[in-house]
């Protein structure tokens, strides 16, 4: 698999998002996001970070791991749009996270088509 500039940019973006997911756990207040969501995000962030290295080296499985974990992490933000009492800042952060996740996945996904 050829490492294009778009793939590199996508892996860096996904890596930063994974790192943010891991860091959110100890610094969250346990309410926004709820602890269970933050813990799930931290685990997904760790798996993303673990998948970055093989993806960087051209592994198709690493790319799949990055894409799947980022999409699942993005899904953890969806409840913020539907529940009452979520602060506006948390909704804005959720929107930014989902948009950046979709951008990162869009940059990394074309690497799956390469042989």
N, C-alpha and C positions, 0 to 999 in steps of 0.2 A: 504494500500500500504506500503510495507516494504521500509524503507529508507536505501538503500545500500550505500556503499562507492562511487560507481560510480555516483549514483544519487546526493549525497552530493557534489561531485566534480563538476558535471555538473551544479548544481544550483549555486554554488559559482562562477564558470566561467561565467555563464549567468548573474548573479547579477553584477559582475565586468564589463561586457560588457554593461549592462544597465546603470550602473553608469557612464561609460565613455561616453555613448550617451548623458546623461543629462548634463555632464560637458562640452561637446564639444560646446554646444549652446552659452554660454556666452564668450567662449574663441576663437571662430572661427573668421575669418576675414570677413565673409559674402560672400566670393568668393570661397574659397576652404575649406570646402564644401559650396555650395550655402546656403543662409539662410533658404530657404524652406526645403532643405534636412536636415539641422541641426535641424530645428524645428520639422520635422517629426520624426527624430531620437530621439530627446529628449522626445517626447510624447511616442514613443515606448519604450524607456528606462524606463520611469516612470511606464508604464503598466507592463513591465517586473519585475521591483522592487516590484510592488504591487502583482504580481503573485507568487513571490518567497515565501512569507510567507505561503499562503495556500498550495503551492506545498510541502514546507518543512514539513507541518503537515499531508501530505498524500492526499491532495485533487487532484483528477484527473483534475478538471477544472483549478486549479492553474498550473499544469504541461502543460496543453494545452495552457494556456495563455502565459507561458514562451516560449514554442516552437514556437508558431505562431508569437509572437512579435519579437523574435530573428531572425526568417527567414525573416520577413518583413524588419527588420532593415538591415540584410545582403543584401537584394535586393536594398536598397537605395545606396549601394556602387558600384553597377554594372555600372552605367554610367561613373564612373571614368576610366573604361577600354576602353571606346569607343569615348570619346570626346577629341579633340585636346586641348592643352594648359593646361592640368592638370599636375601640378608639379610631378616629380618622387617620392617625399616624400609622396604625397597624394595617389599615386597609390600603393606604398608599404604599406601604412597604410590601404588602402582598401583591399589589398590582405590579410594582417594579420588579419583584422577584419572579413573577410569572412571565412578564415580558422578556426579561433578561434570560430566563431559562429557555423560552422558546427561541430566542435568538441564538443562544449557545447550541441548542440541539440542531437548529437549522444550519449552523456552520459545520457541525461535526457529522451530521447524517450523510452527506454526499460521499464521505470516505467509505461507507459500506458498499457503495456501488463499484468501487475500484477493485481490481483483481490483484 
